Structures are given as structure tokens and as C-alpha cells.
Amino acid sequence: MNASELKNLNVNKTVDARGTSCPGPLLEAKKVIGTIASGEIMEVLSSDEGTKVDIPKWCNKQGHEYLGTIEENGYFRIFLKKG
């Protein structure tokens, strides 16, 4: 998805992990993914560079769909759909 499509997604849950370092954002995402239904969209906010790699890898392993990443001023918005 492109940045415009990502910004217009209806996000069901946002995980704000800005200010935490690896593996904090991924651990937060793992905790919160259990609170949404299959097919729902989760957004992870992270200021840790490694999260851009960690979340897509985790999605692939767990059967979730990585939708894309938007780079904001000082942090990343990472979107995924629960499998």
C-alpha cells in the first residue's frame, strides 16, 4: 500500500511504543494483537529503527499481513492486518 492508502486506513488499535528500544515495540505489538479480531488493522508507532524490520518478519511468521510503513518526523507508523 502507498502512504496515502495507509493514512486512510480504519485502524482498530494503535500501539504507541515510541521511546522504547528493541525489542520493546515488538513485545507491545505481540501483547496487543490478541485484543483485536482477525482481519482488523493494528498500527504500531515506534521510534526504533529496527522495528521497521522486526514487525514485517513477525507478521510473516505469525500469519499476519504487513501492510506498510509511513515515516513521520522522528518515528514510524507500521500497519498490519491480523491473520
mmCIF file of the N, C-alpha and C atoms, coordinates in Angstrom:
data_MODEL
# 
_entry.id   MODEL 
# 
loop_
_atom_site.group_PDB 
_atom_site.id 
_atom_site.type_symbol 
_atom_site.label_atom_id 
_atom_site.label_alt_id 
_atom_site.label_comp_id 
_atom_site.label_asym_id 
_atom_site.label_entity_id 
_atom_site.label_seq_id 
_atom_site.pdbx_PDB_ins_code 
_atom_site.Cartn_x 
_atom_site.Cartn_y 
_atom_site.Cartn_z 
_atom_site.occupancy 
_atom_site.B_iso_or_equiv 
_atom_site.pdbx_formal_charge 
_atom_site.auth_seq_id 
_atom_site.auth_comp_id 
_atom_site.auth_asym_id 
_atom_site.auth_atom_id 
_atom_site.pdbx_PDB_model_num 
ATOM 1   N N  . MET A 1 1  ? 0.849   -1.184  0.000  1.00 0.00 ? 1  MET A N  1 
ATOM 2   C CA . MET A 1 1  ? 0.000   0.000   0.000  1.00 0.00 ? 1  MET A CA 1 
ATOM 3   C C  . MET A 1 1  ? 0.890   1.241   0.000  1.00 0.00 ? 1  MET A C  1 
ATOM 4   N N  . ASN A 1 2  ? 0.414   2.293   -0.645 1.00 0.00 ? 2  ASN A N  1 
ATOM 5   C CA . ASN A 1 2  ? 1.191   3.532   -0.614 1.00 0.00 ? 2  ASN A CA 1 
ATOM 6   C C  . ASN A 1 2  ? 0.828   4.355   0.623  1.00 0.00 ? 2  ASN A C  1 
ATOM 7   N N  . ALA A 1 3  ? 1.581   5.418   0.854  1.00 0.00 ? 3  ALA A N  1 
ATOM 8   C CA . ALA A 1 3  ? 1.403   6.230   2.071  1.00 0.00 ? 3  ALA A CA 1 
ATOM 9   C C  . ALA A 1 3  ? -0.004  6.793   2.182  1.00 0.00 ? 3  ALA A C  1 
ATOM 10  N N  . SER A 1 4  ? -0.580  7.225   1.084  1.00 0.00 ? 4  SER A N  1 
ATOM 11  C CA . SER A 1 4  ? -1.928  7.788   1.107  1.00 0.00 ? 4  SER A CA 1 
ATOM 12  C C  . SER A 1 4  ? -2.955  6.737   1.530  1.00 0.00 ? 4  SER A C  1 
ATOM 13  N N  . GLU A 1 5  ? -2.829  5.525   0.988  1.00 0.00 ? 5  GLU A N  1 
ATOM 14  C CA . GLU A 1 5  ? -3.746  4.442   1.361  1.00 0.00 ? 5  GLU A CA 1 
ATOM 15  C C  . GLU A 1 5  ? -3.582  4.075   2.833  1.00 0.00 ? 5  GLU A C  1 
ATOM 16  N N  . LEU A 1 6  ? -2.338  4.028   3.302  1.00 0.00 ? 6  LEU A N  1 
ATOM 17  C CA . LEU A 1 6  ? -2.089  3.703   4.706  1.00 0.00 ? 6  LEU A CA 1 
ATOM 18  C C  . LEU A 1 6  ? -2.700  4.749   5.629  1.00 0.00 ? 6  LEU A C  1 
ATOM 19  N N  . LYS A 1 7  ? -2.544  6.026   5.287  1.00 0.00 ? 7  LYS A N  1 
ATOM 20  C CA . LYS A 1 7  ? -3.079  7.104   6.131  1.00 0.00 ? 7  LYS A CA 1 
ATOM 21  C C  . LYS A 1 7  ? -4.602  7.074   6.204  1.00 0.00 ? 7  LYS A C  1 
ATOM 22  N N  . ASN A 1 8  ? -5.248  6.498   5.196  1.00 0.00 ? 8  ASN A N  1 
ATOM 23  C CA . ASN A 1 8  ? -6.711  6.459   5.164  1.00 0.00 ? 8  ASN A CA 1 
ATOM 24  C C  . ASN A 1 8  ? -7.301  5.161   5.707  1.00 0.00 ? 8  ASN A C  1 
ATOM 25  N N  . LEU A 1 9  ? -6.457  4.276   6.215  1.00 0.00 ? 9  LEU A N  1 
ATOM 26  C CA . LEU A 1 9  ? -6.957  3.026   6.795  1.00 0.00 ? 9  LEU A CA 1 
ATOM 27  C C  . LEU A 1 9  ? -7.774  3.281   8.055  1.00 0.00 ? 9  LEU A C  1 
ATOM 28  N N  . ASN A 1 10 ? -8.769  2.447   8.275  1.00 0.00 ? 10 ASN A N  1 
ATOM 29  C CA . ASN A 1 10 ? -9.539  2.489   9.509  1.00 0.00 ? 10 ASN A CA 1 
ATOM 30  C C  . ASN A 1 10 ? -8.821  1.581   10.513 1.00 0.00 ? 10 ASN A C  1 
ATOM 31  N N  . VAL A 1 11 ? -8.044  2.184   11.403 1.00 0.00 ? 11 VAL A N  1 
ATOM 32  C CA . VAL A 1 11 ? -7.234  1.441   12.362 1.00 0.00 ? 11 VAL A CA 1 
ATOM 33  C C  . VAL A 1 11 ? -8.086  1.056   13.566 1.00 0.00 ? 11 VAL A C  1 
ATOM 34  N N  . ASN A 1 12 ? -8.065  -0.225  13.921 1.00 0.00 ? 12 ASN A N  1 
ATOM 35  C CA . ASN A 1 12 ? -8.838  -0.704  15.064 1.00 0.00 ? 12 ASN A CA 1 
ATOM 36  C C  . ASN A 1 12 ? -8.094  -0.551  16.385 1.00 0.00 ? 12 ASN A C  1 
ATOM 37  N N  . LYS A 1 13 ? -6.750  -0.594  16.337 1.00 0.00 ? 13 LYS A N  1 
ATOM 38  C CA . LYS A 1 13 ? -5.961  -0.499  17.565 1.00 0.00 ? 13 LYS A CA 1 
ATOM 39  C C  . LYS A 1 13 ? -4.614  0.137   17.235 1.00 0.00 ? 13 LYS A C  1 
ATOM 40  N N  . THR A 1 14 ? -4.176  1.070   18.092 1.00 0.00 ? 14 THR A N  1 
ATOM 41  C CA . THR A 1 14 ? -2.863  1.692   17.941 1.00 0.00 ? 14 THR A CA 1 
ATOM 42  C C  . THR A 1 14 ? -2.013  1.360   19.149 1.00 0.00 ? 14 THR A C  1 
ATOM 43  N N  . VAL A 1 15 ? -0.788  0.927   18.880 1.00 0.00 ? 15 VAL A N  1 
ATOM 44  C CA . VAL A 1 15 ? 0.186   0.628   19.927 1.00 0.00 ? 15 VAL A CA 1 
ATOM 45  C C  . VAL A 1 15 ? 1.237   1.730   19.859 1.00 0.00 ? 15 VAL A C  1 
ATOM 46  N N  . ASP A 1 16 ? 1.329   2.538   20.898 1.00 0.00 ? 16 ASP A N  1 
ATOM 47  C CA . ASP A 1 16 ? 2.313   3.612   20.928 1.00 0.00 ? 16 ASP A CA 1 
ATOM 48  C C  . ASP A 1 16 ? 3.538   3.146   21.706 1.00 0.00 ? 16 ASP A C  1 
ATOM 49  N N  . ALA A 1 17 ? 4.558   2.722   20.963 1.00 0.00 ? 17 ALA A N  1 
ATOM 50  C CA . ALA A 1 17 ? 5.789   2.220   21.582 1.00 0.00 ? 17 ALA A CA 1 
ATOM 51  C C  . ALA A 1 17 ? 6.954   3.183   21.330 1.00 0.00 ? 17 ALA A C  1 
ATOM 52  N N  . ARG A 1 18 ? 6.620   4.437   21.027 1.00 0.00 ? 18 ARG A N  1 
ATOM 53  C CA . ARG A 1 18 ? 7.678   5.425   20.814 1.00 0.00 ? 18 ARG A CA 1 
ATOM 54  C C  . ARG A 1 18 ? 8.452   5.608   22.110 1.00 0.00 ? 18 ARG A C  1 
ATOM 55  N N  . GLY A 1 19 ? 9.771   5.732   21.982 1.00 0.00 ? 19 GLY A N  1 
ATOM 56  C CA . GLY A 1 19 ? 10.604  5.922   23.160 1.00 0.00 ? 19 GLY A CA 1 
ATOM 57  C C  . GLY A 1 19 ? 11.117  4.621   23.755 1.00 0.00 ? 19 GLY A C  1 
ATOM 58  N N  . THR A 1 20 ? 10.633  3.486   23.260 1.00 0.00 ? 20 THR A N  1 
ATOM 59  C CA . THR A 1 20 ? 11.162  2.212   23.713 1.00 0.00 ? 20 THR A CA 1 
ATOM 60  C C  . THR A 1 20 ? 12.092  1.663   22.636 1.00 0.00 ? 20 THR A C  1 
ATOM 61  N N  . SER A 1 21 ? 13.107  0.934   23.069 1.00 0.00 ? 21 SER A N  1 
ATOM 62  C CA . SER A 1 21 ? 14.040  0.366   22.098 1.00 0.00 ? 21 SER A CA 1 
ATOM 63  C C  . SER A 1 21 ? 13.762  -1.119  21.914 1.00 0.00 ? 21 SER A C  1 
ATOM 64  N N  . CYS A 1 22 ? 14.349  -1.671  20.893 1.00 0.00 ? 22 CYS A N  1 
ATOM 65  C CA . CYS A 1 22 ? 14.199  -3.082  20.554 1.00 0.00 ? 22 CYS A CA 1 
ATOM 66  C C  . CYS A 1 22 ? 14.537  -3.953  21.764 1.00 0.00 ? 22 CYS A C  1 
ATOM 67  N N  . PRO A 1 23 ? 13.716  -4.917  22.098 1.00 0.00 ? 23 PRO A N  1 
ATOM 68  C CA . PRO A 1 23 ? 12.555  -5.449  21.386 1.00 0.00 ? 23 PRO A CA 1 
ATOM 69  C C  . PRO A 1 23 ? 11.227  -4.892  21.883 1.00 0.00 ? 23 PRO A C  1 
ATOM 70  N N  . GLY A 1 24 ? 11.233  -3.763  22.590 1.00 0.00 ? 24 GLY A N  1 
ATOM 71  C CA . GLY A 1 24 ? 10.016  -3.192  23.179 1.00 0.00 ? 24 GLY A CA 1 
ATOM 72  C C  . GLY A 1 24 ? 8.835   -3.058  22.239 1.00 0.00 ? 24 GLY A C  1 
ATOM 73  N N  . PRO A 1 25 ? 8.994   -2.401  21.076 1.00 0.00 ? 25 PRO A N  1 
ATOM 74  C CA . PRO A 1 25 ? 7.841   -2.250  20.183 1.00 0.00 ? 25 PRO A CA 1 
ATOM 75  C C  . PRO A 1 25 ? 7.247   -3.580  19.721 1.00 0.00 ? 25 PRO A C  1 
ATOM 76  N N  . LEU A 1 26 ? 8.099   -4.546  19.433 1.00 0.00 ? 26 LEU A N  1 
ATOM 77  C CA . LEU A 1 26 ? 7.598   -5.854  19.002 1.00 0.00 ? 26 LEU A CA 1 
ATOM 78  C C  . LEU A 1 26 ? 6.873   -6.558  20.143 1.00 0.00 ? 26 LEU A C  1 
ATOM 79  N N  . LEU A 1 27 ? 7.409   -6.485  21.349 1.00 0.00 ? 27 LEU A N  1 
ATOM 80  C CA . LEU A 1 27 ? 6.744   -7.110  22.501 1.00 0.00 ? 27 LEU A CA 1 
ATOM 81  C C  . LEU A 1 27 ? 5.381   -6.477  22.754 1.00 0.00 ? 27 LEU A C  1 
ATOM 82  N N  . GLU A 1 28 ? 5.290   -5.156  22.622 1.00 0.00 ? 28 GLU A N  1 
ATOM 83  C CA . GLU A 1 28 ? 3.997   -4.470  22.788 1.00 0.00 ? 28 GLU A CA 1 
ATOM 84  C C  . GLU A 1 28 ? 3.009   -4.933  21.717 1.00 0.00 ? 28 GLU A C  1 
ATOM 85  N N  . ALA A 1 29 ? 3.486   -5.038  20.482 1.00 0.00 ? 29 ALA A N  1 
ATOM 86  C CA . ALA A 1 29 ? 2.618   -5.495  19.387 1.00 0.00 ? 29 ALA A CA 1 
ATOM 87  C C  . ALA A 1 29 ? 2.115   -6.904  19.651 1.00 0.00 ? 29 ALA A C  1 
ATOM 88  N N  . LYS A 1 30 ? 2.992   -7.775  20.144 1.00 0.00 ? 30 LYS A N  1 
ATOM 89  C CA . LYS A 1 30 ? 2.603   -9.159  20.442 1.00 0.00 ? 30 LYS A CA 1 
ATOM 90  C C  . LYS A 1 30 ? 1.520   -9.206  21.516 1.00 0.00 ? 30 LYS A C  1 
ATOM 91  N N  . LYS A 1 31 ? 1.627   -8.315  22.518 1.00 0.00 ? 31 LYS A N  1 
ATOM 92  C CA . LYS A 1 31 ? 0.617   -8.281  23.589 1.00 0.00 ? 31 LYS A CA 1 
ATOM 93  C C  . LYS A 1 31 ? -0.729  -7.819  23.053 1.00 0.00 ? 31 LYS A C  1 
ATOM 94  N N  . VAL A 1 32 ? -0.710  -6.764  22.256 1.00 0.00 ? 32 VAL A N  1 
ATOM 95  C CA . VAL A 1 32 ? -1.946  -6.124  21.822 1.00 0.00 ? 32 VAL A CA 1 
ATOM 96  C C  . VAL A 1 32 ? -2.655  -6.885  20.707 1.00 0.00 ? 32 VAL A C  1 
ATOM 97  N N  . ILE A 1 33 ? -1.922  -7.623  19.880 1.00 0.00 ? 33 ILE A N  1 
ATOM 98  C CA . ILE A 1 33 ? -2.547  -8.325  18.750 1.00 0.00 ? 33 ILE A CA 1 
ATOM 99  C C  . ILE A 1 33 ? -3.650  -9.280  19.229 1.00 0.00 ? 33 ILE A C  1 
ATOM 100 N N  . GLY A 1 34 ? -3.518  -9.796  20.444 1.00 0.00 ? 34 GLY A N  1 
ATOM 101 C CA . GLY A 1 34 ? -4.530  -10.692 20.989 1.00 0.00 ? 34 GLY A CA 1 
ATOM 102 C C  . GLY A 1 34 ? -5.832  -10.011 21.356 1.00 0.00 ? 34 GLY A C  1 
ATOM 103 N N  . THR A 1 35 ? -5.840  -8.682  21.372 1.00 0.00 ? 35 THR A N  1 
ATOM 104 C CA . THR A 1 35 ? -7.047  -7.953  21.763 1.00 0.00 ? 35 THR A CA 1 
ATOM 105 C C  . THR A 1 35 ? -7.905  -7.533  20.569 1.00 0.00 ? 35 THR A C  1 
ATOM 106 N N  . ILE A 1 36 ? -7.431  -7.829  19.344 1.00 0.00 ? 36 ILE A N  1 
ATOM 107 C CA . ILE A 1 36 ? -8.233  -7.475  18.167 1.00 0.00 ? 36 ILE A CA 1 
ATOM 108 C C  . ILE A 1 36 ? -8.637  -8.743  17.428 1.00 0.00 ? 36 ILE A C  1 
ATOM 109 N N  . ALA A 1 37 ? -9.678  -8.630  16.629 1.00 0.00 ? 37 ALA A N  1 
ATOM 110 C CA . ALA A 1 37 ? -10.201 -9.778  15.888 1.00 0.00 ? 37 ALA A CA 1 
ATOM 111 C C  . ALA A 1 37 ? -9.433  -9.980  14.584 1.00 0.00 ? 37 ALA A C  1 
ATOM 112 N N  . SER A 1 38 ? -9.498  -11.178 14.077 1.00 0.00 ? 38 SER A N  1 
ATOM 113 C CA . SER A 1 38 ? -8.891  -11.495 12.791 1.00 0.00 ? 38 SER A CA 1 
ATOM 114 C C  . SER A 1 38 ? -9.461  -10.570 11.713 1.00 0.00 ? 38 SER A C  1 
ATOM 115 N N  . GLY A 1 39 ? -8.570  -10.019 10.888 1.00 0.00 ? 39 GLY A N  1 
ATOM 116 C CA . GLY A 1 39 ? -8.997  -9.091  9.838  1.00 0.00 ? 39 GLY A CA 1 
ATOM 117 C C  . GLY A 1 39 ? -8.960  -7.640  10.240 1.00 0.00 ? 39 GLY A C  1 
ATOM 118 N N  . GLU A 1 40 ? -8.792  -7.368  11.529 1.00 0.00 ? 40 GLU A N  1 
ATOM 119 C CA . GLU A 1 40 ? -8.716  -5.979  11.986 1.00 0.00 ? 40 GLU A CA 1 
ATOM 120 C C  . GLU A 1 40 ? -7.306  -5.428  11.788 1.00 0.00 ? 40 GLU A C  1 
ATOM 121 N N  . ILE A 1 41 ? -7.220  -4.099  11.761 1.00 0.00 ? 41 ILE A N  1 
ATOM 122 C CA . ILE A 1 41 ? -5.963  -3.400  11.479 1.00 0.00 ? 41 ILE A CA 1 
ATOM 123 C C  . ILE A 1 41 ? -5.358  -2.855  12.767 1.00 0.00 ? 41 ILE A C  1 
ATOM 124 N N  . MET A 1 42 ? -4.042  -3.078  12.910 1.00 0.00 ? 42 MET A N  1 
ATOM 125 C CA . MET A 1 42 ? -3.298  -2.536  14.047 1.00 0.00 ? 42 MET A CA 1 
ATOM 126 C C  . MET A 1 42 ? -2.188  -1.637  13.514 1.00 0.00 ? 42 MET A C  1 
ATOM 127 N N  . GLU A 1 43 ? -1.968  -0.547  14.206 1.00 0.00 ? 43 GLU A N  1 
ATOM 128 C CA . GLU A 1 43 ? -0.902  0.398   13.875 1.00 0.00 ? 43 GLU A CA 1 
ATOM 129 C C  . GLU A 1 43 ? 0.085   0.419   15.038 1.00 0.00 ? 43 GLU A C  1 
ATOM 130 N N  . VAL A 1 44 ? 1.372   0.303   14.725 1.00 0.00 ? 44 VAL A N  1 
ATOM 131 C CA . VAL A 1 44 ? 2.415   0.362   15.740 1.00 0.00 ? 44 VAL A CA 1 
ATOM 132 C C  . VAL A 1 44 ? 3.223   1.632   15.520 1.00 0.00 ? 44 VAL A C  1 
ATOM 133 N N  . LEU A 1 45 ? 3.298   2.481   16.541 1.00 0.00 ? 45 LEU A N  1 
ATOM 134 C CA . LEU A 1 45 ? 4.118   3.692   16.483 1.00 0.00 ? 45 LEU A CA 1 
ATOM 135 C C  . LEU A 1 45 ? 5.432   3.390   17.177 1.00 0.00 ? 45 LEU A C  1 
ATOM 136 N N  . SER A 1 46 ? 6.542   3.614   16.482 1.00 0.00 ? 46 SER A N  1 
ATOM 137 C CA . SER A 1 46 ? 7.843   3.282   17.044 1.00 0.00 ? 46 SER A CA 1 
ATOM 138 C C  . SER A 1 46 ? 8.905   4.260   16.580 1.00 0.00 ? 46 SER A C  1 
ATOM 139 N N  . SER A 1 47 ? 9.788   4.611   17.493 1.00 0.00 ? 47 SER A N  1 
ATOM 140 C CA . SER A 1 47 ? 10.926  5.467   17.144 1.00 0.00 ? 47 SER A CA 1 
ATOM 141 C C  . SER A 1 47 ? 12.194  4.632   16.963 1.00 0.00 ? 47 SER A C  1 
ATOM 142 N N  . ASP A 1 48 ? 12.072  3.309   17.127 1.00 0.00 ? 48 ASP A N  1 
ATOM 143 C CA . ASP A 1 48 ? 13.219  2.413   16.993 1.00 0.00 ? 48 ASP A CA 1 
ATOM 144 C C  . ASP A 1 48 ? 13.342  1.932   15.546 1.00 0.00 ? 48 ASP A C  1 
ATOM 145 N N  . GLU A 1 49 ? 14.487  2.183   14.949 1.00 0.00 ? 49 GLU A N  1 
ATOM 146 C CA . GLU A 1 49 ? 14.747  1.839   13.546 1.00 0.00 ? 49 GLU A CA 1 
ATOM 147 C C  . GLU A 1 49 ? 14.531  0.349   13.258 1.00 0.00 ? 49 GLU A C  1 
ATOM 148 N N  . GLY A 1 50 ? 14.902  -0.514  14.190 1.00 0.00 ? 50 GLY A N  1 
ATOM 149 C CA . GLY A 1 50 ? 14.786  -1.954  13.994 1.00 0.00 ? 50 GLY A CA 1 
ATOM 150 C C  . GLY A 1 50 ? 13.363  -2.457  13.842 1.00 0.00 ? 50 GLY A C  1 
ATOM 151 N N  . THR A 1 51 ? 12.417  -1.703  14.339 1.00 0.00 ? 51 THR A N  1 
ATOM 152 C CA . THR A 1 51 ? 11.016  -2.120  14.273 1.00 0.00 ? 51 THR A CA 1 
ATOM 153 C C  . THR A 1 51 ? 10.538  -2.237  12.821 1.00 0.00 ? 51 THR A C  1 
ATOM 154 N N  . LYS A 1 52 ? 11.114  -1.434  11.936 1.00 0.00 ? 52 LYS A N  1 
ATOM 155 C CA . LYS A 1 52 ? 10.727  -1.490  10.516 1.00 0.00 ? 52 LYS A CA 1 
ATOM 156 C C  . LYS A 1 52 ? 11.034  -2.856  9.910  1.00 0.00 ? 52 LYS A C  1 
ATOM 157 N N  . VAL A 1 53 ? 12.002  -3.563  10.474 1.00 0.00 ? 53 VAL A N  1 
ATOM 158 C CA . VAL A 1 53 ? 12.366  -4.907  10.013 1.00 0.00 ? 53 VAL A CA 1 
ATOM 159 C C  . VAL A 1 53 ? 11.664  -5.973  10.856 1.00 0.00 ? 53 VAL A C  1 
ATOM 160 N N  . ASP A 1 54 ? 11.615  -5.753  12.171 1.00 0.00 ? 54 ASP A N  1 
ATOM 161 C CA . ASP A 1 54 ? 11.066  -6.746  13.098 1.00 0.00 ? 54 ASP A CA 1 
ATOM 162 C C  . ASP A 1 54 ? 9.585   -7.045  12.854 1.00 0.00 ? 54 ASP A C  1 
ATOM 163 N N  . ILE A 1 55 ? 8.775   -6.006  12.697 1.00 0.00 ? 55 ILE A N  1 
ATOM 164 C CA . ILE A 1 55 ? 7.324   -6.207  12.549 1.00 0.00 ? 55 ILE A CA 1 
ATOM 165 C C  . ILE A 1 55 ? 6.994   -6.990  11.274 1.00 0.00 ? 55 ILE A C  1 
ATOM 166 N N  . PRO A 1 56 ? 7.526   -6.617  10.100 1.00 0.00 ? 56 PRO A N  1 
ATOM 167 C CA . PRO A 1 56 ? 7.216   -7.423  8.910  1.00 0.00 ? 56 PRO A CA 1 
ATOM 168 C C  . PRO A 1 56 ? 7.650   -8.886  9.037  1.00 0.00 ? 56 PRO A C  1 
ATOM 169 N N  . LYS A 1 57 ? 8.818   -9.152  9.637  1.00 0.00 ? 57 LYS A N  1 
ATOM 170 C CA . LYS A 1 57 ? 9.278   -10.536 9.836  1.00 0.00 ? 57 LYS A CA 1 
ATOM 171 C C  . LYS A 1 57 ? 8.316   -11.292 10.743 1.00 0.00 ? 57 LYS A C  1 
ATOM 172 N N  . TRP A 1 58 ? 7.917   -10.645 11.831 1.00 0.00 ? 58 TRP A N  1 
ATOM 173 C CA . TRP A 1 58 ? 6.989   -11.259 12.781 1.00 0.00 ? 58 TRP A CA 1 
ATOM 174 C C  . TRP A 1 58 ? 5.651   -11.556 12.111 1.00 0.00 ? 58 TRP A C  1 
ATOM 175 N N  . CYS A 1 59 ? 5.154   -10.599 11.316 1.00 0.00 ? 59 CYS A N  1 
ATOM 176 C CA . CYS A 1 59 ? 3.889   -10.807 10.601 1.00 0.00 ? 59 CYS A CA 1 
ATOM 177 C C  . CYS A 1 59 ? 3.973   -12.050 9.716  1.00 0.00 ? 59 CYS A C  1 
ATOM 178 N N  . ASN A 1 60 ? 5.062   -12.154 8.990  1.00 0.00 ? 60 ASN A N  1 
ATOM 179 C CA . ASN A 1 60 ? 5.251   -13.286 8.084  1.00 0.00 ? 60 ASN A CA 1 
ATOM 180 C C  . ASN A 1 60 ? 5.257   -14.618 8.843  1.00 0.00 ? 60 ASN A C  1 
ATOM 181 N N  . LYS A 1 61 ? 5.920   -14.654 9.983  1.00 0.00 ? 61 LYS A N  1 
ATOM 182 C CA . LYS A 1 61 ? 5.992   -15.881 10.788 1.00 0.00 ? 61 LYS A CA 1 
ATOM 183 C C  . LYS A 1 61 ? 4.645   -16.246 11.411 1.00 0.00 ? 61 LYS A C  1 
ATOM 184 N N  . GLN A 1 62 ? 3.875   -15.224 11.799 1.00 0.00 ? 62 GLN A N  1 
ATOM 185 C CA . GLN A 1 62 ? 2.641   -15.465 12.546 1.00 0.00 ? 62 GLN A CA 1 
ATOM 186 C C  . GLN A 1 62 ? 1.377   -15.493 11.677 1.00 0.00 ? 62 GLN A C  1 
ATOM 187 N N  . GLY A 1 63 ? 1.516   -15.223 10.389 1.00 0.00 ? 63 GLY A N  1 
ATOM 188 C CA . GLY A 1 63 ? 0.344   -15.256 9.510  1.00 0.00 ? 63 GLY A CA 1 
ATOM 189 C C  . GLY A 1 63 ? -0.454  -13.965 9.475  1.00 0.00 ? 63 GLY A C  1 
ATOM 190 N N  . HIS A 1 64 ? 0.150   -12.869 9.920  1.00 0.00 ? 64 HIS A N  1 
ATOM 191 C CA . HIS A 1 64 ? -0.496  -11.560 9.823  1.00 0.00 ? 64 HIS A CA 1 
ATOM 192 C C  . HIS A 1 64 ? -0.033  -10.899 8.526  1.00 0.00 ? 64 HIS A C  1 
ATOM 193 N N  . GLU A 1 65 ? -0.784  -9.932  8.040  1.00 0.00 ? 65 GLU A N  1 
ATOM 194 C CA . GLU A 1 65 ? -0.429  -9.251  6.794  1.00 0.00 ? 65 GLU A CA 1 
ATOM 195 C C  . GLU A 1 65 ? 0.203   -7.892  7.097  1.00 0.00 ? 65 GLU A C  1 
ATOM 196 N N  . TYR A 1 66 ? 1.472   -7.753  6.746  1.00 0.00 ? 66 TYR A N  1 
ATOM 197 C CA . TYR A 1 66 ? 2.160   -6.465  6.870  1.00 0.00 ? 66 TYR A CA 1 
ATOM 198 C C  . TYR A 1 66 ? 1.655   -5.581  5.741  1.00 0.00 ? 66 TYR A C  1 
ATOM 199 N N  . LEU A 1 67 ? 1.130   -4.403  6.100  1.00 0.00 ? 67 LEU A N  1 
ATOM 200 C CA . LEU A 1 67 ? 0.532   -3.517  5.100  1.00 0.00 ? 67 LEU A CA 1 
ATOM 201 C C  . LEU A 1 67 ? 1.476   -2.411  4.633  1.00 0.00 ? 67 LEU A C  1 
ATOM 202 N N  . GLY A 1 68 ? 2.400   -1.986  5.495  1.00 0.00 ? 68 GLY A N  1 
ATOM 203 C CA . GLY A 1 68 ? 3.339   -0.945  5.097  1.00 0.00 ? 68 GLY A CA 1 
ATOM 204 C C  . GLY A 1 68 ? 3.745   -0.065  6.255  1.00 0.00 ? 68 GLY A C  1 
ATOM 205 N N  . THR A 1 69 ? 4.682   0.825   5.964  1.00 0.00 ? 69 THR A N  1 
ATOM 206 C CA . THR A 1 69 ? 5.241   1.735   6.964  1.00 0.00 ? 69 THR A CA 1 
ATOM 207 C C  . THR A 1 69 ? 5.259   3.154   6.420  1.00 0.00 ? 69 THR A C  1 
ATOM 208 N N  . ILE A 1 70 ? 4.896   4.090   7.275  1.00 0.00 ? 70 ILE A N  1 
ATOM 209 C CA . ILE A 1 70 ? 4.999   5.519   6.955  1.00 0.00 ? 70 ILE A CA 1 
ATOM 210 C C  . ILE A 1 70 ? 6.032   6.111   7.895  1.00 0.00 ? 70 ILE A C  1 
ATOM 211 N N  . GLU A 1 71 ? 6.959   6.862   7.347  1.00 0.00 ? 71 GLU A N  1 
ATOM 212 C CA . GLU A 1 71 ? 7.965   7.528   8.162  1.00 0.00 ? 71 GLU A CA 1 
ATOM 213 C C  . GLU A 1 71 ? 7.463   8.932   8.491  1.00 0.00 ? 71 GLU A C  1 
ATOM 214 N N  . GLU A 1 72 ? 7.313   9.193   9.785  1.00 0.00 ? 72 GLU A N  1 
ATOM 215 C CA . GLU A 1 72 ? 6.898   10.511  10.258 1.00 0.00 ? 72 GLU A CA 1 
ATOM 216 C C  . GLU A 1 72 ? 8.127   11.224  10.813 1.00 0.00 ? 72 GLU A C  1 
ATOM 217 N N  . ASN A 1 73 ? 7.933   12.384  11.382 1.00 0.00 ? 73 ASN A N  1 
ATOM 218 C CA . ASN A 1 73 ? 9.036   13.156  11.947 1.00 0.00 ? 73 ASN A CA 1 
ATOM 219 C C  . ASN A 1 73 ? 9.498   12.525  13.264 1.00 0.00 ? 73 ASN A C  1 
ATOM 220 N N  . GLY A 1 74 ? 10.528  11.675  13.212 1.00 0.00 ? 74 GLY A N  1 
ATOM 221 C CA . GLY A 1 74 ? 11.079  11.077  14.422 1.00 0.00 ? 74 GLY A CA 1 
ATOM 222 C C  . GLY A 1 74 ? 10.514  9.733   14.814 1.00 0.00 ? 74 GLY A C  1 
ATOM 223 N N  . TYR A 1 75 ? 9.573   9.203   14.056 1.00 0.00 ? 75 TYR A N  1 
ATOM 224 C CA . TYR A 1 75 ? 9.023   7.882   14.368 1.00 0.00 ? 75 TYR A CA 1 
ATOM 225 C C  . TYR A 1 75 ? 8.409   7.252   13.123 1.00 0.00 ? 75 TYR A C  1 
ATOM 226 N N  . PHE A 1 76 ? 8.030   5.985   13.256 1.00 0.00 ? 76 PHE A N  1 
ATOM 227 C CA . PHE A 1 76 ? 7.446   5.225   12.157 1.00 0.00 ? 76 PHE A CA 1 
ATOM 228 C C  . PHE A 1 76 ? 6.038   4.779   12.539 1.00 0.00 ? 76 PHE A C  1 
ATOM 229 N N  . ARG A 1 77 ? 5.165   4.746   11.540 1.00 0.00 ? 77 ARG A N  1 
ATOM 230 C CA . ARG A 1 77 ? 3.814   4.195   11.700 1.00 0.00 ? 77 ARG A CA 1 
ATOM 231 C C  . ARG A 1 77 ? 3.777   2.915   10.870 1.00 0.00 ? 77 ARG A C  1 
ATOM 232 N N  . ILE A 1 78 ? 3.649   1.783   11.543 1.00 0.00 ? 78 ILE A N  1 
ATOM 233 C CA . ILE A 1 78 ? 3.711   0.485   10.897 1.00 0.00 ? 78 ILE A CA 1 
ATOM 234 C C  . ILE A 1 78 ? 2.333   -0.163  10.983 1.00 0.00 ? 78 ILE A C  1 
ATOM 235 N N  . PHE A 1 79 ? 1.806   -0.581  9.844  1.00 0.00 ? 79 PHE A N  1 
ATOM 236 C CA . PHE A 1 79 ? 0.442   -1.097  9.778  1.00 0.00 ? 79 PHE A CA 1 
ATOM 237 C C  . PHE A 1 79 ? 0.422   -2.580  9.448  1.00 0.00 ? 79 PHE A C  1 
ATOM 238 N N  . LEU A 1 80 ? -0.473  -3.318  10.121 1.00 0.00 ? 80 LEU A N  1 
ATOM 239 C CA . LEU A 1 80 ? -0.630  -4.727  9.841  1.00 0.00 ? 80 LEU A CA 1 
ATOM 240 C C  . LEU A 1 80 ? -2.079  -5.141  10.035 1.00 0.00 ? 80 LEU A C  1 
ATOM 241 N N  . LYS A 1 81 ? -2.443  -6.225  9.364  1.00 0.00 ? 81 LYS A N  1 
ATOM 242 C CA . LYS A 1 81 ? -3.777  -6.800  9.495  1.00 0.00 ? 81 LYS A CA 1 
ATOM 243 C C  . LYS A 1 81 ? -3.636  -8.153  10.157 1.00 0.00 ? 81 LYS A C  1 
ATOM 244 N N  . LYS A 1 82 ? -4.413  -8.360  11.220 1.00 0.00 ? 82 LYS A N  1 
ATOM 245 C CA . LYS A 1 82 ? -4.327  -9.631  11.955 1.00 0.00 ? 82 LYS A CA 1 
ATOM 246 C C  . LYS A 1 82 ? -4.826  -10.773 11.088 1.00 0.00 ? 82 LYS A C  1 
ATOM 247 N N  . GLY A 1 83 ? -4.045  -11.850 11.062 1.00 0.00 ? 83 GLY A N  1 
ATOM 248 C CA . GLY A 1 83 ? -4.399  -13.045 10.278 1.00 0.00 ? 83 GLY A CA 1 
ATOM 249 C C  . GLY A 1 83 ? -5.364  -13.934 11.009 1.00 0.00 ? 83 GLY A C  1 
# 
